[in-house]
Amino acid sequence: MMNWHLPQMARHALPKFPGWWWWLAVPAASIALAAIALFFTWPVQRGFTNLRFWFWLLLLPVLVSSAVMAFVLSAALQARRQTDWRHLFIDRKYAHWQHWGRRSLRLVAFHCLTPEPDIASRTLGLDGLHPQAPAKPGEIVPVQPLQLGESPLKDILSQTLEPLSETLRAQSSIEIWLYANTPKEQATNAVEQYWSAKLKKRLPTENIHWQKDAPDAALLDNWCDEDISIPRLVIALHLLDGKSQASASCSALLFQRSSGPVIKAPPFRPVYLFRPLVTQSHDLDADFPRFLATGQTGAKRLSHLWNTGLHSRERGALLALLDEHDVMLPAQGRHDLCLLLGPASPASFWLALCLAAQGCDLGQRGQLVAAQSEESISLVQLSTQPAAPVNMPVDTISRYPLAYLAGIVAVMLALILLPADRDTQVGMLPWLGGGLVVVAALLSFSVPLALRLWRKRLDVEWHLLEQQRHD
């Protein structure tokens, strides 16, 4: 299973070819040795115009030196090929990691309800005045009186889900992840009452996944790896109680997988929510560059940061990392929900996601949501544009090693031309053809075997580096 940490496998330098002088020295040395041997062995009476003399002086030394140089070239090419294969292995691991990091969910419909109206437009500076944290927690004002036997949560859910009602009604089936700081029966009954009264549909109880604790970005991380066949609706509700000092809020976000046909949900525009980074605060400096390196959105597209509950130290570290990696967020694009809406609640993460999605829907380009819990920091990017496809490195290394074949051909030609009898030379031609067939068969078996052994050795090295990192 992948994670944000990639082992740092070393890249080796490509072995160099022999110097240019070597390619001239080997044939010259072969011809010189042949000349010295002929000086002592060639009969003078045969003369120097005999073709056999020039065969022994030039052709045979050139063939032998060509064979030697071909095998040396093969060894050099083999070493370079092995190094290139190592680099291809690393590049493919990195490309798979980027593909893993660019996975996303499609957020097709979203709406949030707070005591402050038009929170997103006012926060973005598009309409009205910026909201300011109230002096005391605020409640959501009901718009309809409750009937006898109805849950008091029904009105809040009705106001939250009303903009999504047409989309929800069009779905044959839907799964709900429900969190509320109220008793389970009260919250689930309110959802079922809304489904039957407003949508005129029955909602199976098994389709409601009750969340005892408020879900965080880890839930979205798991969903990025799942094949979501049924749309999933997250409802995060926070009401005033004696323990919490945060204002009431309710958020609804409808997700589907990023591939496949898009659920039509006018007037919403689909927003891509990419794989979140969930890390410890002391690992933020190391993990944030990897988070950006996946290329979920372009650094220049990020225009707004939604901070929900980051401590001052972590907030300063995140802003410093953004500046360090050339993510230039304007001052008016940094939104601290604690200053705008008051203290954070367990449902504030989903409220921030909803506000960021509305920012994308209002044409504010890429959005970054940062949240902090007692154990971790979560970073999520949202954009109306999907991530660019990852260019997988092409394997141009698994090629037939022709240098080996050239060396074998040179040696066999020397053996055929050596005999004086022409009939003997012609008789050896089938041996040449058979030898080439054997060499081709051996290479067709040995080359895939060598690549498989190289890959196995690199996999072992990669696995050991992963273990070393965890240790």
C-alpha positions in Angstrom: 0.0 0.0 0.0 1.3 3.4 -0.9 1.8 6.4 1.3 3.2 9.9 1.0 6.8 8.8 1.8 8.8 7.5 -1.1 12.1 5.7 -0.5 15.1 7.7 -1.8 16.7 5.1 -4.1 20.0 6.3 -5.5 20.4 6.9 -9.2 23.7 5.6 -10.5 25.8 7.3 -13.2 25.8 5.8 -16.6 29.0 3.8 -17.3 31.1 5.4 -20.1 32.0 3.8 -23.4 35.6 3.0 -24.2 37.5 6.0 -25.6 37.5 6.8 -29.3 41.2 5.8 -29.5 40.4 2.3 -28.4 38.2 1.6 -31.4 41.1 2.5 -33.6 43.8 0.8 -31.6 42.2 -2.7 -31.5 42.0 -3.1 -35.3 45.5 -1.6 -35.8 46.9 -3.9 -33.1 45.3 -6.9 -34.8 46.6 -6.0 -38.2 50.1 -5.4 -36.7 50.1 -8.8 -35.0 49.0 -10.4 -38.3 51.7 -8.6 -40.2 54.4 -9.8 -37.8 53.1 -13.4 -38.0 53.0 -13.3 -41.8 56.6 -11.8 -41.9 57.9 -15.1 -40.4 55.4 -17.6 -41.9 54.3 -16.4 -45.4 56.3 -18.0 -48.2 57.9 -15.4 -50.4 57.4 -17.4 -53.6 53.6 -17.1 -53.2 53.9 -13.3 -53.6 51.9 -10.5 -52.0 49.2 -10.4 -54.6 47.7 -13.6 -53.4 44.2 -13.1 -52.0 45.0 -15.4 -49.1 47.8 -13.1 -48.0 45.4 -10.1 -47.8 42.8 -12.3 -46.1 45.4 -13.1 -43.3 46.7 -9.6 -43.2 43.5 -7.5 -43.3 40.2 -9.4 -43.4 40.8 -11.9 -40.7 42.3 -9.3 -38.2 39.4 -6.9 -38.9 36.8 -9.7 -38.3 38.5 -10.8 -35.1 38.9 -7.2 -33.8 35.3 -6.5 -34.8 34.2 -9.5 -32.7 36.2 -8.3 -29.8 34.9 -4.8 -30.0 31.4 -6.0 -30.4 31.6 -8.0 -27.2 33.2 -5.1 -25.4 30.4 -2.9 -26.7 27.9 -5.4 -25.6 29.3 -5.4 -22.1 29.2 -1.6 -22.0 25.7 -1.5 -23.4 24.6 -4.1 -20.8 26.0 -2.0 -18.0 24.2 1.1 -19.3 21.1 -0.9 -19.9 21.1 -2.1 -16.4 21.5 1.4 -15.1 18.8 2.7 -17.4 16.5 -0.1 -16.2 17.2 1.1 -12.6 16.2 4.6 -13.5 13.1 3.4 -15.3 12.1 1.4 -12.2 12.5 4.5 -10.0 10.6 6.7 -12.5 7.8 4.2 -12.7 7.5 4.0 -9.0 7.3 7.8 -8.9 4.7 7.9 -11.6 2.6 5.3 -9.8 3.0 7.4 -6.6 1.9 10.5 -8.5 -1.1 8.6 -9.9 -2.0 7.5 -6.4 -1.7 11.0 -5.0 -3.8 12.5 -7.8 -6.8 10.3 -7.1 -9.9 12.3 -6.3 -13.5 12.2 -5.4 -16.1 14.2 -7.3 -18.1 16.5 -5.1 -21.3 17.0 -7.1 -23.5 18.9 -4.6 -22.9 20.7 -1.3 -24.5 23.1 1.1 -23.9 24.3 4.6 -26.2 26.0 7.1 -24.9 28.4 9.8 -26.4 31.2 11.9 -24.6 33.6 9.5 -26.2 33.8 6.0 -24.2 33.6 2.8 -21.0 32.7 4.6 -19.0 31.7 1.5 -19.7 34.8 -0.5 -19.1 37.2 2.4 -15.9 35.4 3.4 -14.5 35.5 -0.2 -15.3 39.2 -0.4 -17.8 38.7 -3.2 -20.8 40.1 -1.4 -21.5 42.0 1.8 -19.3 42.4 4.8 -16.9 39.8 6.2 -18.5 37.8 9.1 -16.9 38.1 12.5 -16.9 35.6 15.3 -19.9 36.2 17.5 -19.5 37.0 21.2 -21.4 33.8 22.1 -22.4 30.7 20.2 -25.2 31.2 17.7 -28.1 28.9 16.9 -29.7 28.2 13.6 -33.0 29.9 13.3 -35.9 27.5 12.3 -38.1 28.5 9.4 -41.0 26.2 9.9 -42.8 25.2 13.1 -42.5 21.6 14.1 -45.5 19.3 14.0 -46.3 17.0 16.9 -44.0 14.0 17.0 -41.4 15.5 14.6 -37.7 15.6 15.5 -36.4 19.1 16.2 -33.6 18.3 13.8 -36.0 18.0 10.9 -36.1 21.7 10.2 -32.3 22.0 10.2 -31.9 19.0 7.9 -34.6 20.4 5.7 -32.9 23.7 5.3 -29.5 22.0 4.7 -30.7 19.4 2.2 -33.2 21.5 0.3 -30.7 22.8 -2.3 -29.7 19.1 -2.9 -33.3 17.7 -3.0 -33.7 17.4 -6.7 -30.3 15.6 -7.0 -31.1 13.3 -4.1 -34.5 12.5 -5.5 -33.0 11.5 -8.8 -30.8 8.8 -7.2 -32.1 5.3 -7.1 -29.9 4.6 -4.0 -27.7 6.6 -1.7 -25.5 5.9 1.3 -25.3 8.4 4.2 -22.5 9.0 6.6 -24.2 10.8 9.5 -22.6 12.6 12.4 -24.4 14.7 15.0 -23.7 15.6 18.6 -27.2 14.3 19.5 -28.5 10.8 20.3 -28.3 8.4 17.4 -32.0 7.6 17.3 -33.0 11.3 17.2 -30.6 12.0 14.2 -31.4 9.0 12.2 -35.2 9.5 12.7 -34.9 13.1 11.4 -33.1 11.9 8.3 -35.7 9.2 7.6 -38.5 11.7 8.2 -37.0 14.1 5.7 -36.6 11.3 3.1 -40.2 10.2 3.4 -41.7 13.7 3.7 -39.7 15.7 1.2 -38.2 13.2 -1.2 -41.2 10.8 -1.1 -38.8 7.9 -0.9 -37.9 5.2 1.6 -34.4 5.3 3.0 -33.2 1.8 4.2 -31.8 1.9 7.7 -28.7 0.0 6.6 -27.8 2.8 4.2 -27.3 5.2 7.2 -23.8 4.8 8.6 -23.8 6.4 12.0 -20.6 8.1 13.1 -20.1 8.2 16.8 -17.1 10.5 16.4 -16.8 13.2 13.8 -15.2 11.7 10.7 -12.1 13.5 9.4 -9.9 13.5 6.3 -8.9 9.9 6.8 -12.4 8.9 5.6 -11.9 10.7 2.3 -8.4 9.1 2.0 -10.0 5.7 2.2 -12.8 6.6 -0.3 -10.2 7.6 -2.9 -9.1 4.0 -3.0 -12.6 2.5 -3.1 -14.8 2.0 -6.2 -17.8 4.0 -5.2 -20.8 2.6 -7.1 -23.4 4.4 -5.0 -23.3 8.1 -4.3 -22.3 8.9 -0.7 -23.7 11.8 1.3 -21.9 13.2 4.3 -24.1 15.0 6.9 -22.2 16.7 9.7 -24.4 18.4 12.2 -23.4 20.4 15.3 -25.9 21.8 17.7 -25.4 23.8 20.8 -25.1 21.9 24.0 -23.7 22.5 27.5 -20.1 21.4 26.6 -19.5 23.1 23.3 -18.9 26.8 22.8 -19.0 26.6 19.0 -22.0 27.9 17.0 -24.4 25.5 15.4 -23.8 24.4 11.9 -24.8 21.7 9.4 -23.1 20.6 6.3 -24.1 18.2 3.5 -21.7 17.0 0.8 -22.6 14.5 -1.9 -19.7 12.5 -3.3 -19.2 10.1 -6.2 -16.2 8.6 -7.8 -14.2 10.9 -10.1 -14.4 8.6 -13.1 -17.6 7.7 -15.0 -20.6 9.8 -15.8 -21.2 12.9 -13.8 -24.4 13.2 -11.6 -26.4 16.1 -12.9 -26.9 18.5 -10.0 -27.7 22.0 -11.2 -26.9 24.7 -10.2 -23.8 23.1 -8.7 -20.6 22.6 -10.7 -18.7 19.4 -10.0 -15.7 20.0 -7.7 -12.8 17.6 -7.5 -11.6 16.8 -4.0 -8.2 15.2 -4.1 -6.5 12.7 -1.8 -5.9 14.5 1.5 -2.6 14.6 3.4 -3.0 13.4 6.9 0.2 13.8 8.9 1.6 14.6 12.3 2.5 18.2 13.1 6.2 17.4 13.5 6.2 15.7 10.0 4.5 18.7 8.2 7.8 20.1 7.0 8.8 16.8 5.4 5.4 15.8 4.0 4.2 19.1 2.6 6.7 19.1 -0.3 5.6 15.6 -1.2 1.9 16.7 -1.0 2.6 19.4 -3.6 4.8 17.1 -5.7 1.9 14.9 -6.6 0.6 17.7 -8.8 -3.1 17.6 -7.7 -3.5 21.3 -8.8 -1.1 23.8 -10.1 0.6 25.9 -7.4 -0.6 29.0 -9.2 -4.2 27.8 -9.1 -4.3 27.7 -5.3 -6.0 31.0 -4.3 -7.6 30.4 -0.9 -6.7 28.7 2.3 -9.4 27.7 4.8 -8.0 27.2 8.2 -10.2 25.4 10.7 -8.6 24.9 14.0 -4.9 25.1 13.2 -2.8 26.1 16.2 -0.8 29.3 15.8 2.5 27.4 15.5 1.2 25.0 12.8 -0.5 27.8 11.0 2.7 29.8 10.8 4.6 26.7 9.7 2.0 26.1 6.9 2.1 29.7 5.6 5.9 29.6 5.6 5.9 26.3 3.6 3.4 27.8 1.1 5.7 30.8 0.6 8.8 28.6 0.4 7.3 26.5 -2.4 6.0 29.5 -4.4 2.3 29.1 -3.5 1.6 32.8 -3.3 -1.7 33.1 -1.5 -3.0 36.7 -1.3 -3.7 38.1 2.2 -7.4 38.2 1.4 -7.3 34.5 0.4 -6.4 33.3 3.9 -9.5 32.5 5.9 -9.4 31.6 9.6 -12.8 30.2 10.5 -12.2 30.7 14.2 -12.0 34.5 13.5 -15.0 34.4 11.2 -17.4 31.9 12.9 -16.0 31.4 16.4 -14.5 28.3 18.1 -14.2 25.2 16.0 -16.5 22.2 16.5 -16.0 18.6 15.5 -18.0 19.3 12.4 -15.9 22.3 11.3 -13.8 20.3 8.9 -16.8 19.4 6.8 -18.1 23.0 7.1 -14.7 24.2 5.7 -14.9 21.7 2.9 -18.3 23.0 2.0 -17.2 26.6 2.0 -14.1 25.7 -0.1 -16.4 23.9 -2.6 -18.6 26.9 -2.8 -15.5 29.0 -3.4 -14.6 26.8 -6.4 -18.2 27.0 -7.6 -18.0 30.8 -7.5 -14.9 30.8 -9.8 -12.2 31.2 -7.1 -9.9 28.5 -8.6 -8.1 26.0 -6.3 -8.8 25.8 -2.6 -6.8 24.4 0.3 -8.5 23.3 3.5 -6.3 22.8 6.6 -7.7 21.2 9.8 -6.0 20.0 13.0 -7.1 17.5 15.5 -5.4 16.3 18.7 -3.4 13.7 16.7 -2.9 15.0 13.2 -3.0 17.8 10.6 -5.1 17.3 7.4 -4.7 19.2 4.1 -7.2 18.8 1.3 -7.1 20.5 -2.2 -10.2 21.2 -4.2 -10.6 22.4 -7.7 -13.1 22.5 -10.6 -10.4 21.0 -12.8 -9.3 17.3 -12.6 -5.6 16.5 -12.1 -3.5 16.2 -15.2 -2.9 12.6 -16.3 0.4 11.1 -15.2 2.8 10.4 -18.1 4.0 6.9 -17.5 7.7 6.4 -18.5 8.0 4.3 -21.7 10.1 1.2 -21.6 12.7 1.6 -24.4 15.3 -0.6 -22.7 14.0 -4.1 -23.3 15.4 -4.3 -26.8 17.1 -7.1 -28.6 20.9 -6.9 -27.9 22.2 -6.7 -31.5 25.8 -6.2 -30.4 26.0 -9.8 -29.2 24.6 -11.1 -32.5 27.1 -8.9 -34.5 30.0 -10.4 -32.6 28.8 -14.0 -33.2 28.4 -13.2 -36.9 31.9 -11.8 -37.2 33.4 -14.9 -35.6 31.4 -17.3 -37.7 32.3 -15.4 -40.9 36.0 -15.7 -40.0 35.6 -19.5 -39.4 33.9 -19.9 -42.8 36.3 -17.8 -44.8 39.3 -19.5 -43.2 39.2 -22.8 -45.2 40.7 -22.7 -48.7 38.2 -25.0 -50.3 35.2 -23.2 -51.5 33.0 -26.3 -51.2 34.0 -26.4 -47.5 33.0 -22.8 -47.1 29.6 -23.4 -48.7 29.1 -26.5 -46.6 29.6 -24.4 -43.4 26.9 -22.0 -44.3 24.1 -24.1 -42.8 26.2 -24.1 -39.6 26.2 -20.4 -39.7 22.5 -20.2 -40.0 22.0 -22.8 -37.3 24.3 -20.9 -35.0 22.4 -17.7 -35.6 19.1 -19.4 -34.8 20.6 -20.8 -31.5 22.0 -17.4 -30.6 18.6 -15.8 -31.3 16.8 -18.4 -29.2 19.3 -18.0 -26.3 18.9 -14.2 -26.4 15.1 -14.4 -26.5 15.2 -16.4 -23.3 18.1 -14.7 -21.5 17.0 -11.1 -22.1 13.6 -11.4 -20.4 15.2 -13.5 -17.6 17.8 -10.8 -17.0 15.1 -8.1 -16.9 13.1 -10.2 -14.4 16.1 -10.7 -12.2 16.9 -7.0 -12.3 13.4 -6.1 -11.4 13.4 -8.6 -8.5 16.6 -7.2 -7.2 15.3 -3.6 -7.4 12.1 -4.7 -5.7 14.1 -6.1 -2.8 16.2 -3.0 -2.6 13.0 -0.8 -2.6 11.4 -3.0 0.1 14.5 -2.7 2.3 14.6 1.1 1.9 10.9 1.2 2.9 11.6 -1.0 6.0 14.6 1.2 6.9 12.5 4.3 6.7 9.9 2.8 9.0 12.6 1.6 11.4 
